[in-house]
Amino acid sequence: MCWSATADLVAGGAITSVGAVSVAMAAGRPRDLPLAALPLLLGLHQIVEAAVWHGNGGTGPATVAWAVIALPLLPLWLPVAVLCAAPAHARRRLLVPLAAGAATSAALAHALATRTVTAEIRGHTVGYSLGLPQAGLVIVGYFLATIGSLLLSGDRGLVLLGVLVAVGAAVSFALWRQEYVSTWCACAAVCSVLLLLWARRRRLPLARPADPVAP
């Protein structure tokens, strides 16, 4: 989420571009593609929110599309993507955030199917409301699925990303709650660059020239 429609559109375009490069970097490594493609999803999310701004919030298709990405899709996508890319020794423990993500995604999908999600422009922020029952439990499951999967990934680059997401989410929530300004798009941009660097680092072993053959 950004602080205006223009900011969301610019950030979304930039993040999507980073995502395209990240996917290209992961070409040839199918297990890395879901995680490398995450910036494409984050960029699309920002672009959709630009439409929410232009529609002055409400309950229209842009609001629903934003909620579908943010609520049931992300908490399932991220643990699945991390599980695919993680080293073999970390995969068993990643089943915990995967299970949390599946349960959270199912609960949020049911809520979206049975309730109306609304968006409200509040100064330089957009507030979304779905009226979730047991919201605290859903939030715990959401963060266990997303941040938890990164922290348990067994990959230093992804662990660093998990720490950044945790800090960025805390700062963004504090500013959003005061209705001062929404800064999640900046965090998403930094995370997308880190994922690009991660995909590039994973590609390097494949790019090394072969050792010369001894005569």
RALIN-V675184 format. One record per residue. BURIAL is b if it has 24 or more other C-alpha atoms within 12 Angstrom, else e. Layout:
BEGIN
[[BURIAL] [BURIAL]]
END
This chain:
BEGIN
[[b] [b] [b] [b] [b] [e] [b] [b] [b] [b] [b] [b] [b] [b] [b] [b] [b] [b] [b] [b] [b] [b] [b] [e] [b] [b] [e] [e] [e] [e] [e] [b] [b] [b] [b] [b] [b] [b] [b] [b] [b] [b] [b] [b] [b] [b] [b] [b] [b] [b] [b] [b] [b] [e] [e] [b] [b] [b] [b] [e] [e] [b] [b] [b] [b] [b] [b] [b] [b] [b] [b] [b] [b] [b] [b] [b] [b] [b] [b] [b] [b] [b] [b] [b] [b] [b] [e] [e] [e] [e] [b] [e] [b] [b] [b] [b] [b] [b] [b] [b] [b] [b] [b] [b] [b] [b] [b] [b] [b] [e] [b] [b] [e] [e] [e] [b] [b] [b] [b] [b] [b] [e] [e] [b] [b] [b] [b] [b] [b] [b] [e] [b] [e] [e] [e] [e] [e] [b] [b] [e] [b] [b] [b] [b] [b] [b] [b] [b] [b] [b] [b] [b] [b] [b] [b] [e] [b] [b] [b] [b] [b] [b] [b] [b] [b] [b] [e] [b] [b] [e] [e] [b] [b] [e] [e] [b] [e] [e] [e] [e] [b] [b] [b] [b] [b] [b] [b] [b] [b] [b] [b] [b] [b] [b] [b] [b] [b] [b] [b] [b] [e] [b] [e] [e] [e] [e] [e] [e] [e] [e] [e] [e] [e] [e] [e]]
END
